[in-house]
Amino acid sequence: MICSICGHMEDSATHAVLECPLAANIWAGNCIEQASKKMNMNSFGDFLAVMWECWNAYNYFIFKTPEQHLEVLGKRAIAYIYNFREQQAVESSPSSAPHPSTWTPPMAGYVKLNFDGGFIGPSFAGWGFAVRDHGGHILQAGGKHSKRTDTTLIEETRACLHALKCTYDYGFCSIIIKGDNLQLIQMLKTRSPPIISLVFSLKIFSLPLQVFDFYSLSFVKRGGNRVIHDLAH
């Protein structure tokens, strides 16, 4: 059989996930190639995730709409793996709490962005955020006061957008985003219509998360967001 993408004479599974130029472009967006030559358990998981993205993109090219930004696919595969490992760590924790209640450091090479927003009295709202590395060092932090809106959800959304803009402007590209408003985190994860309309209705900076090389979103209990809560309030 002939590959319908590049015209190669052998349209095999190996060609589809490793040799085809479509797959090669996806691999080029990652540092997995070197890791695949000498794998431990974690890098093997990364390897399988990127191979799945190659196979998925191959089928989309043939049967559906081709991906326009191939370099994003590998990053998305690694994001899936990271979120899976993080959830496994939560579930295997001796604590029965479904969500972390203390701050934990990110893996080396990533930064963790915690944000919070809320009301200050009857007229004002406060936003706060901090970016820390795997050693717990604060790399960036900020706070801002503004006239309050109607709901806590709106203020949390404004705080999140403000934190993302500051983080992006500072040059961080691999971020783990943590917030203590479960409703907002779930809406951001699913990109549900309410959060899209809410962002546009605010008429403030709206940042597509895809501009980051890597991002993950998860909920943290107030105890794991205490410093940021105090900064915002």
C-alpha positions as CSV (number, residue, x, y, z in Angstrom):
1,M,0.0,0.0,0.0
2,I,1.1,3.6,-0.6
3,C,0.9,6.2,2.2
4,S,-1.8,8.7,1.1
5,I,0.1,11.5,2.9
6,C,3.7,11.3,1.6
7,G,3.5,8.7,-1.2
8,H,5.8,6.2,0.6
9,M,5.4,2.7,-0.8
10,E,4.9,1.0,2.6
11,D,1.9,2.3,4.5
12,S,2.5,0.4,7.7
13,A,1.8,1.3,11.4
14,T,5.6,1.9,11.9
15,H,5.6,4.3,9.0
16,A,2.5,6.1,10.2
17,V,3.8,6.8,13.7
18,L,7.5,7.2,13.1
19,E,8.6,7.6,9.5
20,C,5.9,9.7,7.8
21,P,6.7,13.4,7.6
22,L,3.5,14.1,9.4
23,A,4.7,12.0,12.4
24,A,8.2,13.5,12.1
25,N,6.8,17.0,12.5
26,I,5.0,16.0,15.6
27,W,8.0,14.3,17.1
28,A,10.0,17.5,16.4
29,G,7.8,19.4,18.9
30,N,9.1,17.3,21.8
31,C,12.3,16.1,23.5
32,I,10.9,12.5,23.4
33,E,13.2,11.3,20.6
34,Q,16.3,11.2,22.9
35,A,14.3,9.8,25.8
36,S,12.9,7.0,23.6
37,K,16.4,5.6,23.1
38,K,16.9,4.9,26.8
39,M,13.5,4.7,28.5
40,N,12.4,4.5,32.1
41,M,8.8,4.0,33.1
42,N,7.8,7.6,32.8
43,S,9.5,8.3,29.5
44,F,7.9,5.1,28.1
45,G,4.5,6.6,29.0
46,D,5.5,9.8,27.2
47,F,6.6,7.8,24.2
48,L,3.3,5.9,24.0
49,A,1.2,9.1,24.3
50,V,3.1,10.8,21.5
51,M,2.7,7.7,19.3
52,W,-1.0,7.8,19.9
53,E,-1.1,11.4,18.9
54,C,0.8,10.5,15.7
55,W,-1.7,7.7,14.9
56,N,-4.6,9.9,15.7
57,A,-3.3,12.8,13.5
58,Y,-2.7,10.2,10.7
59,N,-6.3,9.1,10.7
60,Y,-7.6,12.6,11.0
61,F,-5.5,13.5,7.9
62,I,-7.1,10.7,5.9
63,F,-10.7,10.6,7.2
64,K,-11.4,14.0,8.7
65,T,-9.8,17.5,8.8
66,P,-6.0,17.6,9.0
67,E,-4.4,19.3,12.0
68,Q,-3.0,22.7,11.2
69,H,-0.5,23.0,14.0
70,L,1.4,19.7,14.3
71,E,3.9,20.9,16.9
72,V,1.0,21.3,19.4
73,L,0.1,17.6,19.2
74,G,3.1,16.3,21.0
75,K,2.8,18.9,23.7
76,R,-0.9,17.9,24.2
77,A,0.2,14.3,24.6
78,I,2.6,15.2,27.3
79,A,-0.1,17.3,29.0
80,Y,-2.4,14.2,29.1
81,I,0.4,12.1,30.7
82,Y,1.2,14.8,33.3
83,N,-2.5,15.2,34.3
84,F,-2.8,11.4,34.5
85,R,0.3,11.1,36.8
86,E,-0.9,14.0,38.9
87,Q,-4.3,12.4,39.4
88,Q,-2.7,9.0,40.2
89,A,-0.6,10.8,42.9
90,V,-3.7,12.3,44.4
91,E,-5.6,8.9,44.4
92,S,-2.6,7.0,45.9
93,S,-2.2,9.6,48.7
94,P,-2.7,8.3,52.2
95,S,-5.2,11.2,52.7
96,S,-8.7,10.5,51.7
97,A,-9.2,14.0,50.4
98,P,-10.1,14.1,46.7
99,H,-8.1,17.3,46.1
100,P,-4.8,18.5,47.6
101,S,-5.1,20.8,50.6
102,T,-1.4,21.8,50.8
103,W,0.9,23.3,48.2
104,T,3.2,20.8,46.4
105,P,6.0,21.7,44.1
106,P,5.9,21.1,40.3
107,M,8.3,18.8,38.5
108,A,11.6,20.3,37.5
109,G,11.3,22.3,34.3
110,Y,7.7,23.5,35.1
111,V,6.3,26.3,37.2
112,K,3.2,26.3,39.3
113,L,0.8,29.3,39.0
114,N,-1.7,29.7,41.9
115,F,-4.3,32.4,41.7
116,D,-7.3,33.6,43.7
117,G,-9.9,36.3,43.5
118,G,-12.6,37.6,45.8
119,F,-14.5,40.5,47.4
120,I,-13.0,43.1,49.7
121,G,-15.8,44.8,51.4
122,P,-18.9,46.0,49.6
123,S,-17.2,47.9,46.8
124,F,-13.9,46.3,45.8
125,A,-12.4,43.0,44.6
126,G,-8.9,41.7,44.9
127,W,-6.9,39.4,42.7
128,G,-3.6,37.6,43.6
129,F,-1.2,35.1,42.1
130,A,2.2,33.6,42.6
131,V,4.5,31.6,40.4
132,R,6.9,29.1,42.0
133,D,9.4,26.6,40.8
134,H,10.1,23.0,41.8
135,G,12.2,24.3,44.8
136,G,9.3,26.4,46.1
137,H,11.0,29.6,45.2
138,I,8.7,32.5,44.2
139,L,9.6,33.6,40.7
140,Q,6.8,36.1,40.2
141,A,3.9,37.4,42.3
142,G,1.3,40.1,42.1
143,G,-2.0,41.5,43.4
144,K,-4.5,44.0,42.2
145,H,-7.7,45.7,43.4
146,S,-10.6,46.8,41.3
147,K,-14.2,47.6,41.6
148,R,-16.2,44.5,42.4
149,T,-18.6,42.7,40.1
150,D,-21.7,40.7,40.9
151,T,-20.3,37.2,41.7
152,T,-17.3,35.4,43.1
153,L,-17.1,33.4,39.9
154,I,-16.5,36.5,37.8
155,E,-13.8,37.7,40.2
156,E,-12.1,34.4,40.1
157,T,-12.2,34.4,36.3
158,R,-10.8,37.9,36.2
159,A,-8.1,36.9,38.6
160,C,-7.2,33.9,36.5
161,L,-7.0,35.9,33.3
162,H,-4.9,38.6,35.0
163,A,-2.5,35.9,36.4
164,L,-2.2,34.2,33.0
165,K,-1.4,37.5,31.2
166,C,1.3,38.4,33.8
167,T,2.8,34.9,33.6
168,Y,2.8,34.9,29.8
169,D,4.3,38.4,29.6
170,Y,7.1,37.3,32.0
171,G,8.1,34.5,29.6
172,F,7.0,31.3,31.4
173,C,5.9,28.7,28.9
174,S,5.3,25.5,30.9
175,I,2.8,26.1,33.7
176,I,0.6,24.2,36.1
177,I,-2.4,26.3,37.0
178,K,-4.1,25.9,40.4
179,G,-7.2,27.6,41.7
180,D,-9.5,27.1,44.6
181,N,-12.8,27.7,42.8
182,L,-13.9,24.2,41.6
183,Q,-16.6,25.5,39.3
184,L,-14.2,27.8,37.4
185,I,-11.5,25.0,37.0
186,Q,-14.1,22.6,35.7
187,M,-15.4,25.2,33.2
188,L,-11.9,26.0,32.0
189,K,-11.1,22.4,31.6
190,T,-14.1,21.6,29.5
191,R,-14.2,25.1,27.8
192,S,-17.9,25.1,28.4
193,P,-20.0,27.8,26.7
194,P,-20.6,29.6,30.0
195,I,-16.9,30.3,30.6
196,I,-16.5,31.4,26.9
197,S,-19.3,33.9,27.2
198,L,-18.1,35.0,30.6
199,V,-14.6,35.8,29.3
200,F,-16.0,37.8,26.4
201,S,-18.5,39.6,28.6
202,L,-15.7,40.8,30.9
203,K,-14.1,42.7,27.9
204,I,-10.6,42.2,29.4
205,F,-7.6,40.4,28.2
206,S,-8.4,36.9,27.0
207,L,-5.4,34.6,26.5
208,P,-5.7,31.3,24.7
209,L,-4.0,28.7,26.8
210,Q,-2.6,27.2,23.7
211,V,0.1,29.9,23.6
212,F,1.9,28.0,26.4
213,D,4.1,25.1,25.5
214,F,2.5,23.1,28.3
215,Y,-0.3,23.8,30.7
216,S,-2.5,21.8,33.1
217,L,-5.5,23.0,35.2
218,S,-6.5,21.6,38.5
219,F,-8.4,22.4,41.7
220,V,-6.7,22.9,45.0
221,K,-8.4,23.3,48.4
222,R,-8.1,26.7,50.2
223,G,-5.3,25.2,52.4
224,G,-3.1,24.7,49.4
225,N,-3.9,28.2,48.2
226,R,-3.7,30.1,51.5
227,V,-0.9,32.5,50.6
228,I,-2.6,33.6,47.4
229,H,-5.9,34.0,49.1
230,D,-4.3,36.3,51.6
231,L,-2.5,38.2,48.8
232,A,-5.8,38.7,47.0
233,H,-7.7,39.8,50.1
